[in-house]
Amino acid sequence: LPTGQQPVAAHASFFGEFEYERASECESETSDDLLLYDPLDGSECESFVNGDEVEEPLYEVNLEKLPSEDRSDEVAPSLGTKLAHWAINTNTPASHLTQLLKLLHLHHKDLPIDARTLLKTLRTTEVAQMGSGLYHYFGVAAGLMAEASGGLLPSGCSTLSVSINVDGHPISRSSRKQFWPVLVLVKESRGQNPFV
């Protein structure tokens, strides 16, 4: 990265508290000749922000009324969805993504012109004043529910063991501000990835 540039994930103030997950195995919700999908997302997978499932509008499409050459078993991801995944996976700085979107918008009017719109960035986050800092509670229950709904917990498990870790990280080199996430790891989880 160029000097002074931070990856997308490091722009906590720019992106708010943004965490994006995709269900590893997506199952389509089909019934006879109707397919439920979100045309903005372009996929049938669940989206999670900060461990909470995002309720996106679903639209019904009658497959009988589509021309036969347009029918397919899978809905192809849109250009916007592909760009969002690319930006997150490559830690593309938000300023670079915004510049790219402005160029692409000249030829693809359906694309937004700002990275915050493309990535569906939360505009506000509820925080509480704690001492000299700010605190946001994501919720242990929400994280555990995300683990369970993602199929990462063994079925029939009546007891869970968790490890909790707290560690501080500077937000930037030019500031004394720090970010102290409380990470929770469920030992029985198949994913073995902590959640905030």
C-alpha positions, -999 to 999 in steps of 0.1 A, spaced: 0 0 0 12 36 -6 26 54 24 -2 67 46 -29 45 30 -47 19 52 -66 -11 40 -104 -9 40 -107 -29 72 -85 -4 91 -109 25 83 -131 20 114 -142 56 114 -150 55 77 -168 22 76 -182 22 111 -181 -12 128 -184 -33 96 -180 -70 95 -192 -90 65 -197 -127 65 -213 -151 40 -229 -184 47 -204 -210 35 -231 -232 20 -260 -215 4 -293 -232 -1 -317 -218 -26 -352 -211 -14 -372 -225 -43 -408 -237 -46 -421 -251 -78 -417 -223 -103 -409 -194 -79 -374 -183 -69 -368 -159 -40 -337 -137 -44 -324 -103 -37 -316 -86 -70 -294 -60 -53 -272 -87 -37 -274 -111 -66 -271 -142 -44 -294 -163 -22 -269 -163 7 -275 -148 40 -256 -116 49 -245 -107 84 -234 -73 97 -217 -73 131 -229 -109 136 -266 -100 131 -285 -112 101 -294 -84 78 -330 -86 66 -328 -76 29 -359 -74 8 -367 -106 -11 -385 -104 -45 -406 -131 -61 -398 -139 -97 -421 -162 -117 -398 -184 -137 -426 -194 -160 -428 -158 -174 -391 -155 -182 -379 -164 -217 -364 -199 -217 -328 -187 -226 -328 -164 -195 -337 -193 -171 -309 -207 -150 -307 -226 -118 -283 -200 -103 -286 -162 -102 -253 -147 -114 -238 -122 -90 -241 -86 -102 -211 -65 -110 -217 -45 -78 -217 -77 -57 -185 -89 -74 -168 -55 -68 -179 -55 -31 -164 -90 -26 -132 -80 -44 -128 -48 -23 -132 -67 9 -110 -97 0 -82 -74 -13 -84 -48 15 -88 -21 -12 -87 14 4 -121 30 4 -108 61 -15 -95 38 -43 -127 19 -45 -147 52 -47 -124 64 -75 -129 32 -94 -167 34 -89 -168 69 -103 -150 57 -134 -172 26 -138 -204 46 -132 -199 64 -165 -206 31 -183 -226 12 -156 -253 36 -143 -266 9 -119 -233 11 -98 -231 35 -69 -204 62 -70 -193 58 -34 -177 28 -16 -199 33 15 -230 27 -7 -215 -3 -25 -204 -20 8 -237 -11 26 -217 6 53 -236 13 85 -240 51 90 -244 51 127 -233 29 156 -247 31 191 -218 37 215 -217 44 252 -192 67 270 -169 46 292 -142 65 311 -122 83 285 -134 61 256 -164 48 238 -179 13 240 -201 -7 216 -217 -40 226 -221 -64 197 -237 -91 219 -225 -125 228 -259 -140 221 -259 -126 185 -224 -141 179 -235 -175 193 -266 -174 171 -245 -166 140 -223 -196 148 -253 -219 153 -271 -207 122 -239 -211 101 -238 -248 111 -205 -243 129 -217 -258 162 -222 -295 167 -258 -307 168 -271 -317 202 -244 -297 221 -258 -287 255 -227 -269 269 -203 -245 251 -169 -235 263 -157 -201 253 -123 -183 253 -124 -145 257 -95 -123 246 -91 -86 248 -62 -68 231 -56 -32 221 -47 -21 186 -38 14 174 -64 29 150 -36 48 131 0 57 135 -8 94 138 -32 90 167 -31 78 203 -66 63 199 -68 25 202 -94 -1 193 -99 -29 220 -120 -57 206 -134 -83 229 -130 -116 209 -149 -147 218 -139 -181 205 -163 -211 209 -140 -241 215 -166 -265 201 -170 -245 169 -160 -261 136 -149 -228 122 -124 -219 150 -127 -182 142 -135 -158 170 -163 -133 168 -165 -98 183 
